[in-house]
Amino acid sequence: MLFVGATRYDLPLEGALGRKWDALAELLEVRVLARGRGEDPRFDLALPDNGLKLQLARAGAVAQGLREFRPDVVLAEGPFDAFAALRARRRVGWDGPVVCDIHGNWRASTRLYGSPLRGLASYPAQAVAWWTLKHVDGIRTLSPYTSGLVRAYGIEPLAEFPAYVDLAAFDERPPAPLPARPQALFVGVLEPYKGLRVLKKAWRSVHSQLPEAHLVMVGTGHRSRSVERFVARSEGAVTWLAGVDNARIGELLDAATCLVLASRSEGLPRIVMEAFCRGRPVVATAVGGVPDLVRGGENGLLAKSGDGSALGEALARVLGDPEEARRLAAGAAASDGLWRATPQDFAERTRDLVEAVLAPEPARRA
């Protein structure tokens, strides 16, 4: 299997990534075409870091990988990697199948992430994604939400299973008791798709009702200056931490009453899984794959996307009612799902996916 993606790797691999690729290598002969630095015979880090150069070089790099590795199948990280693989397949005359992973709404990459100039690429990107989904040999999705995205094009996913997520750092001890002081935690990139304006509106409503409540924000991105101003005007009710490691995220979850997400778009957010491991309910907008994880009234509360007033009411309900917070926290701690998988589970599902796409066409349709 040739895996193609824009993920950046620092080799040699350690921790979760190392366990993931080691498990895959036990079942499949794997070559990874990606970005990064370091050495590992399984990895070809030929893709450039620069975004424009990456787009220009991707198809050529995949073509070279096809010539040298001669894989049975290509697994692409998203529609744009799959598009490059389809172009490369035609260029070199390789006749194997290309499978496309769908991790979330691909439209968000140009409309809701990074510089506003990325929005100029929205329509061409949408056309590329549509063409790619119609021409790949199989699609793997992460959750019912991402399956719905491709079914809207009349395409049935070949497989549905989440990416491997290492939750060991969040599972190694029992959840801590909820804090005495009501506190919400936001963790994510500071980009438009995270709904930061909605979060600010919601928090102003919470602060007017619960002056003692506190919000901790963790992350960096293009909206960092806006968050700085938000903190400066919060009268001490908001704290911002630019970046922390997994151990610190676990500590911050333990110090919080709940996790809050105001997103306009999401795939299957890892931070929600981490919050559940620490027994923390999630107050979030009902977008993307969030409802695949958060069951409103059981392990968290859901608000309509873009509705700061509704999100504020949900936050105030959790932060202002200790009994309600404890009830939802118990539901969060009891939450489980397919996302709790070992590296071996993920590797076996990936092998099954490869075998399915390599099966004769009648067998795939059966």
Buried (B, 14 or more C-beta within 10 A) or exposed (E): BBBBBBEEBEBEBEEBBBBBBBBBEEBBEBBBBBBBEEEBEBBBBBBBEEEEEBBEBBBBBBBBBBEEBEBBBBBBBBBBBBBBBBBBBEBBEBEBBBBBBBBBBBBBBBBBBBEEEBBEBBEEBBEBBEEBBEEBBBBBBBBEBBBEBBBEEEBEBBBBBBBBBBBEBBBEEEBBEBEEEBBBBBBBBBBBBBBBBBBBBBBBBBBEEBEEBBBBBBBBBBBEEBBEEBBEEBEEBBBBBEEBEBEEBBEBBBBBBBBBBBBBBBBBBBBBBBBBBBBBBBBBBBBBBBBBBBBBEBBBBBBEBBBBEBBBBBBBBBBBEEEBBBBBBBBBBEBEEBBBBEBBBBBBBBBBBBEBBBEEEEEBEE
